Amino acid sequence: MRNFFMKKDKSAKIQFYNGIDEPVVPVIRLTRSKDGTTGQAIFLFEKPQALSSITSGEITGMRMIDSEGEILTRDVKARFVDGEPIFLEAIYIWKKTLDFERFMRFANSYAKSNGLGYSENN
């Protein structure tokens, strides 16, 4: 007998440390060129677990993992408020339409895995 009231599917996840899923869901903003071929996704994590005292080591990148594989960006920075690291900002840049389409498949899977929606702001 199958239980259809299981925990939400976590097939898509973000990691700053290999094997450790980041539970804090970021705000993600997208920008694209007029022709749509290039652009970037800016991730902003407020008080992520990756900055807590229970994690150690240097953050060398952000992995976006789903059923298709992994997308990696090394552009990750801590933002400080009153000397304390409060935010992590990661930027993923794409230079081809195929890379954007792959990113959007990850984003849709991540949204479903975390019960999120999508909105367009002009």
N, CA, C and O of each residue as an XYZ file, in Angstrom:
488
protein
N       0.847     -1.184      0.000
C       0.000      0.000      0.000
C       0.890      1.245      0.000
O       1.845      1.323      0.774
N       0.586      2.209     -0.857
C       1.374      3.428     -0.958
C       0.730      4.537     -0.141
O      -0.491      4.683     -0.110
N       1.571      5.304      0.513
C       1.102      6.444      1.275
C       1.287      7.696      0.416
O       2.418      8.077      0.116
N       0.192      8.331      0.023
C       0.264      9.513     -0.816
C       0.425     10.795     -0.004
O       0.474     11.880     -0.584
N       0.507     10.701      1.298
C       0.690     11.862      2.157
C       2.087     11.847      2.736
O       2.268     11.929      3.951
N       3.072     11.742      1.863
C       4.462     11.695      2.283
C       5.031     13.106      2.316
O       4.377     14.062      1.900
N       6.258     13.224      2.816
C       6.931     14.516      2.823
C       7.089     15.018      1.393
O       7.100     14.237      0.442
N       7.211     16.352      1.260
C       7.332     16.905     -0.083
C       8.585     16.379     -0.779
O       9.601     16.085     -0.151
N       8.472     16.276     -2.068
C       9.561     15.766     -2.901
C      10.736     16.731     -2.844
O      10.579     17.923     -3.108
N      11.894     16.226     -2.505
C      13.090     17.060     -2.454
C      14.044     16.705     -3.582
O      15.259     16.678     -3.388
N      13.496     16.432     -4.760
C      14.355     16.029     -5.862
C      15.255     17.165     -6.340
O      16.330     16.900     -6.878
N      14.856     18.397     -6.163
C      15.686     19.540     -6.532
C      16.153     20.224     -5.259
O      15.364     20.480     -4.349
N      17.438     20.512     -5.209
C      18.000     21.104     -3.990
C      19.187     21.986     -4.333
O      19.729     21.941     -5.438
N      19.573     22.785     -3.355
C      20.744     23.650     -3.471
C      21.707     23.261     -2.362
O      21.300     23.010     -1.228
N      22.989     23.213     -2.704
C      24.024     22.889     -1.724
C      25.188     23.871     -1.846
O      25.597     24.236     -2.948
N      25.717     24.293     -0.688
C      26.952     25.071     -0.636
C      28.117     24.183     -0.217
O      29.270     24.447     -0.557
N      27.799     23.126      0.526
C      28.775     22.118      0.944
C      28.320     20.788      0.356
O      27.137     20.449      0.407
N      29.257     20.046     -0.197
C      28.943     18.780     -0.840
C      28.166     17.859      0.103
O      28.635     17.537      1.194
N      26.980     17.441     -0.326
C      26.163     16.513      0.448
C      25.281     17.131      1.505
O      24.526     16.413      2.162
N      25.350     18.458      1.699
C      24.531     19.126      2.722
C      23.556     20.070      2.029
O      23.953     21.099      1.481
N      22.269     19.705      2.059
C      21.237     20.536      1.428
C      21.015     21.811      2.230
O      20.969     21.779      3.460
N      20.878     22.934      1.530
C      20.581     24.208      2.174
C      19.067     24.308      2.361
O      18.326     24.350      1.378
N      18.592     24.349      3.636
C      17.147     24.400      3.862
C      16.517     25.769      3.624
O      15.311     25.856      3.391
N      17.307     26.836      3.677
C      16.757     28.180      3.467
C      16.498     28.379      1.982
O      17.387     28.199      1.149
N      15.269     28.752      1.669
C      14.863     28.981      0.274
C      15.176     30.436     -0.074
O      14.778     31.347      0.652
N      15.886     30.659     -1.179
C      16.288     32.023     -1.522
C      15.217     32.786     -2.294
O      14.269     32.207     -2.824
N      15.399     34.096     -2.339
C      14.696     34.938     -3.304
C      15.551     34.870     -4.562
O      16.771     35.022     -4.492
N      14.923     34.642     -5.713
C      15.665     34.524     -6.967
C      15.145     35.572     -7.934
O      13.942     35.665     -8.176
N      16.062     36.363     -8.488
C      15.695     37.379     -9.475
C      16.423     37.064    -10.779
O      17.610     36.735    -10.776
N      15.704     37.167    -11.883
C      16.276     36.894    -13.200
C      16.368     38.172    -14.018
O      15.476     39.018    -13.975
N      17.452     38.299    -14.757
C      17.578     39.348    -15.759
C      18.041     38.683    -17.043
O      18.836     37.743    -17.014
N      17.533     39.182    -18.190
C      17.906     38.617    -19.494
C      18.164     39.737    -20.481
O      17.618     40.833    -20.361
N      18.998     39.443    -21.451
C      19.243     40.394    -22.534
C      17.978     40.513    -23.382
O      17.082     39.673    -23.293
N      17.912     41.551    -24.198
C      16.711     41.753    -25.023
C      16.427     40.579    -25.935
O      15.265     40.240    -26.158
N      17.476     39.944    -26.472
C      17.247     38.794    -27.353
C      17.075     37.487    -26.575
O      16.786     36.446    -27.164
N      17.252     37.542    -25.254
C      16.989     36.380    -24.399
C      18.086     35.342    -24.330
O      17.931     34.340    -23.632
N      19.195     35.547    -25.031
C      20.226     34.508    -25.053
C      21.130     34.531    -23.832
O      21.620     33.484    -23.411
N      21.359     35.703    -23.257
C      22.224     35.793    -22.082
C      21.442     36.367    -20.910
O      20.398     36.994    -21.088
N      21.959     36.146    -19.726
C      21.304     36.695    -18.548
C      21.902     36.130    -17.283
O      22.932     35.455    -17.301
N      21.233     36.422    -16.185
C      21.711     35.924    -14.903
C      20.567     35.708    -13.940
O      19.512     36.336    -14.028
N      20.815     34.791    -13.010
C      19.903     34.551    -11.900
C      20.655     34.939    -10.633
O      21.761     34.460    -10.383
N      20.049     35.802     -9.845
C      20.656     36.249     -8.593
C      19.875     35.609     -7.446
O      18.669     35.817     -7.316
N      20.565     34.837     -6.623
C      19.979     34.149     -5.480
C      20.375     34.907     -4.227
O      21.550     35.222     -4.037
N      19.404     35.204     -3.369
C      19.689     35.861     -2.104
C      19.105     35.010     -0.975
O      17.890     34.850     -0.861
N      19.998     34.471     -0.148
C      19.619     33.634      0.989
C      19.775     34.459      2.256
O      20.861     34.968      2.535
N      18.694     34.597      3.030
C      18.763     35.317      4.300
C      18.995     34.322      5.423
O      18.219     33.383      5.601
N      20.065     34.529      6.180
C      20.463     33.669      7.302
C      20.492     32.188      6.898
O      19.826     31.365      7.527
N      21.251     31.848      5.863
C      21.310     30.451      5.436
C      22.068     29.585      6.435
O      22.930     30.065      7.171
N      21.732     28.323      6.445
C      22.431     27.370      7.309
C      23.919     27.337      6.976
O      24.747     27.097      7.855
N      24.259     27.576      5.720
C      25.655     27.546      5.285
C      26.516     28.555      6.036
O      27.733     28.385      6.100
N      25.923     29.595      6.603
C      26.672     30.594      7.373
C      26.603     30.356      8.881
O      27.184     31.120      9.652
N      25.906     29.315      9.306
C      25.742     29.078     10.746
C      26.988     28.435     11.337
O      27.876     27.994     10.608
N      27.044     28.387     12.633
C      28.198     27.814     13.319
C      28.268     26.298     13.192
O      29.298     25.700     13.505
N      27.172     25.660     12.731
C      27.212     24.201     12.610
C      27.896     23.749     11.323
O      28.213     22.570     11.165
N      28.121     24.680     10.412
C      28.830     24.337      9.185
C      30.232     24.906      9.264
O      30.455     25.957      9.865
N      31.154     24.221      8.667
C      32.525     24.717      8.672
C      33.130     24.474      7.302
O      32.678     23.623      6.536
N      34.144     25.232      7.026
C      34.802     25.120      5.745
C      34.488     26.306      4.878
O      33.607     27.112      5.178
N      35.222     26.395      3.803
C      35.063     27.505      2.880
C      33.998     27.173      1.839
O      33.972     26.070      1.294
N      33.126     28.133      1.572
C      32.129     27.973      0.519
C      32.825     28.314     -0.798
O      33.295     29.436     -0.989
N      32.884     27.351     -1.688
C      33.569     27.560     -2.962
C      32.603     27.647     -4.136
O      33.028     27.861     -5.272
N      31.316     27.484     -3.877
C      30.336     27.565     -4.941
C      28.963     27.146     -4.469
O      28.772     26.753     -3.318
N      28.009     27.235     -5.380
C      26.641     26.808     -5.100
C      26.246     25.794     -6.165
O      26.373     26.045     -7.363
N      25.763     24.642     -5.702
C      25.301     23.597     -6.604
C      23.790     23.605     -6.639
O      23.132     23.662     -5.600
N      23.239     23.548     -7.852
C      21.808     23.401     -8.056
C      21.627     21.993     -8.612
O      22.040     21.702     -9.734
N      21.007     21.123     -7.819
C      20.939     19.702     -8.149
C      19.489     19.282     -8.365
O      18.611     19.585     -7.558
N      19.258     18.578     -9.474
C      17.935     18.024     -9.752
C      18.097     16.690    -10.460
O      19.203     16.157    -10.545
N      17.008     16.155    -10.963
C      17.040     14.834    -11.591
C      17.887     14.804    -12.868
O      18.302     13.729    -13.303
N      18.147     15.962    -13.470
C      18.979     16.019    -14.675
C      20.466     16.095    -14.372
O      21.292     15.835    -15.247
N      20.811     16.447    -13.149
C      22.220     16.581    -12.802
C      22.468     17.801    -11.948
O      21.696     18.108    -11.040
N      23.560     18.501    -12.250
C      24.008     19.596    -11.403
C      24.405     20.809    -12.244
O      25.021     20.678    -13.302
N      24.040     21.981    -11.750
C      24.491     23.247    -12.316
C      25.327     23.896    -11.211
O      24.912     23.921    -10.052
N      26.485     24.412    -11.564
C      27.390     24.970    -10.562
C      27.715     26.418    -10.876
O      27.965     26.773    -12.028
N      27.711     27.252     -9.844
C      28.254     28.597     -9.962
C      29.249     28.798     -8.824
O      29.021     28.366     -7.694
N      30.328     29.448     -9.138
C      31.346     29.750     -8.121
C      31.232     31.194     -7.627
O      31.978     31.612     -6.741
N      30.295     31.953     -8.203
C      30.103     33.357     -7.840
C      29.190     33.448     -6.615
O      27.985     33.668     -6.737
N      29.786     33.276     -5.439
C      29.051     33.302     -4.168
C      29.760     34.265     -3.227
O      30.977     34.197     -3.053
N      28.984     35.165     -2.618
C      29.541     36.161     -1.706
C      28.687     36.258     -0.455
O      27.464     36.129     -0.515
N      29.333     36.486      0.670
C      28.617     36.764      1.916
C      28.375     38.272      1.985
O      29.221     39.070      1.582
N      27.209     38.642      2.501
C      26.897     40.044      2.749
C      26.749     40.210      4.252
O      26.123     39.394      4.929
N      27.337     41.283      4.754
C      27.410     41.494      6.192
C      26.515     42.645      6.637
O      26.341     43.629      5.918
N      25.949     42.504      7.839
C      25.204     43.558      8.507
C      25.782     43.664      9.913
O      25.773     42.692     10.669
N      26.283     44.841     10.259
C      26.931     45.070     11.555
C      28.018     44.030     11.835
O      28.139     43.535     12.956
N      28.797     43.709     10.821
C      29.913     42.786     10.983
C      29.567     41.312     11.000
O      30.456     40.465     11.096
N      28.283     40.994     10.909
C      27.847     39.591     10.914
C      27.411     39.172      9.517
O      26.708     39.919      8.837
N      27.828     37.968      9.077
C      27.352     37.495      7.779
C      25.881     37.105      7.877
O      25.534     36.158      8.583
N      25.025     37.825      7.179
C      23.581     37.617      7.265
C      23.028     37.012      5.979
O      22.106     36.197      6.016
N      23.591     37.411      4.852
C      23.086     36.963      3.554
C      24.178     36.249      2.769
O      25.365     36.542      2.912
N      23.753     35.317      1.949
C      24.615     34.765      0.912
C      23.989     35.158     -0.414
O      22.784     35.006     -0.611
N      24.809     35.661     -1.314
C      24.359     36.015     -2.645
C      25.127     35.153     -3.634
O      26.355     35.086     -3.591
N      24.403     34.501     -4.514
C      25.015     33.685     -5.557
C      24.470     34.150     -6.896
O      23.288     34.474     -7.016
N      25.334     34.182     -7.898
C      24.919     34.610     -9.228
C      25.280     33.518    -10.226
O      26.430     33.089    -10.316
N      24.267     33.079    -10.976
C      24.472     32.130    -12.059
C      24.275     32.882    -13.363
O      23.227     33.491    -13.578
N      25.277     32.846    -14.239
C      25.225     33.551    -15.521
C      25.131     32.532    -16.638
O      25.857     31.538    -16.643
N      24.224     32.780    -17.599
C      24.154     31.914    -18.776
C      24.450     32.753    -20.014
O      24.163     33.949    -20.062
N      25.034     32.088    -21.019
C      25.432     32.778    -22.241
C      24.823     32.162    -23.487
O      25.089     32.603    -24.605
N      23.993     31.128    -23.284
C      23.325     30.468    -24.409
C      21.887     30.165    -24.007
O      21.588     29.965    -22.829
N      21.010     30.133    -24.990
C      19.603     29.821    -24.739
C      19.449     28.447    -24.093
O      18.615     28.269    -23.206
N      20.250     27.472    -24.535
C      20.171     26.122    -23.949
C      20.472     26.138    -22.454
O      19.833     25.424    -21.682
N      21.456     26.961    -22.041
C      21.780     27.065    -20.611
C      20.632     27.689    -19.828
O      20.339     27.272    -18.707
N      19.973     28.703    -20.431
C      18.815     29.317    -19.778
C      17.685     28.307    -19.637
O      17.063     28.216    -18.579
N      17.416     27.551    -20.691
C      16.351     26.543    -20.632
C      16.647     25.495    -19.574
O      15.744     25.065    -18.857
N      17.908     25.078    -19.467
C      18.296     24.102    -18.437
C      18.090     24.697    -17.043
O      17.576     24.030    -16.146
N      18.499     25.969    -16.868
C      18.303     26.622    -15.580
C      16.820     26.692    -15.225
O      16.449     26.437    -14.079
N      15.975     27.029    -16.182
C      14.546     27.146    -15.909
C      13.934     25.796    -15.535
O      13.016     25.741    -14.717
N      14.432     24.709    -16.124
C      13.947     23.382    -15.710
C      14.322     23.122    -14.259
O      13.517     22.592    -13.493
N      15.557     23.498    -13.872
C      15.939     23.367    -12.469
C      15.037     24.239    -11.592
O      14.522     23.770    -10.578
N      14.846     25.497    -11.974
C      14.050     26.439    -11.173
C      12.630     25.927    -10.971
O      12.092     26.028     -9.868
N      12.018     25.385    -12.008
C      10.662     24.837    -11.886
C      10.645     23.627    -10.958
O       9.739     23.489    -10.135
N      11.623     22.763    -11.083
C      11.712     21.592    -10.213
C      11.955     22.008     -8.762
O      11.367     21.440     -7.842
N      12.825     23.003     -8.560
C      13.118     23.503     -7.210
C      11.867     24.137     -6.603
O      11.580     23.944     -5.422
N      11.137     24.881     -7.400
C       9.901     25.502     -6.913
C       8.905     24.442     -6.476
O       8.301     24.564     -5.410
N       8.725     23.404     -7.284
C       7.803     22.322     -6.913
C       8.269     21.600     -5.659
O       7.455     21.258     -4.802
N       9.568     21.366     -5.545
C      10.116     20.665     -4.382
C       9.931     21.452     -3.092
O       9.895     20.872     -2.007
N       9.812     22.786     -3.210
C       9.713     23.636     -2.024
C       8.376     24.340     -1.898
O       8.239     25.251     -1.081
N       7.381     23.942     -2.689
C       6.045     24.527     -2.594
C       6.002     25.993     -2.939
O       5.265     26.755     -2.313
N       6.786     26.409     -3.934
C       6.872     27.824     -4.303
C       6.083     28.132     -5.547
O       5.709     27.236     -6.303
N       5.833     29.406     -5.752
C       5.194     29.884     -6.962
C       6.137     30.801     -7.712
O       7.278     31.005     -7.299
N       5.660     31.348     -8.806
C       6.471     32.218     -9.661
C       5.679     33.476     -9.946
O       4.475     33.417    -10.198
N       6.353     34.617     -9.907
C       5.672     35.871    -10.261
C       6.606     36.724    -11.087
O       7.824     36.689    -10.910
N       6.025     37.494    -11.994
C       6.799     38.413    -12.816
C       6.539     39.817    -12.323
O       5.394     40.249    -12.187
N       7.637     40.530    -12.056
C       7.539     41.937    -11.677
C       8.116     42.750    -12.805
O       9.204     42.450    -13.297
N       7.409     43.767    -13.219
C       7.907     44.626    -14.304
C       8.664     45.800    -13.769
O       9.152     46.624    -14.541
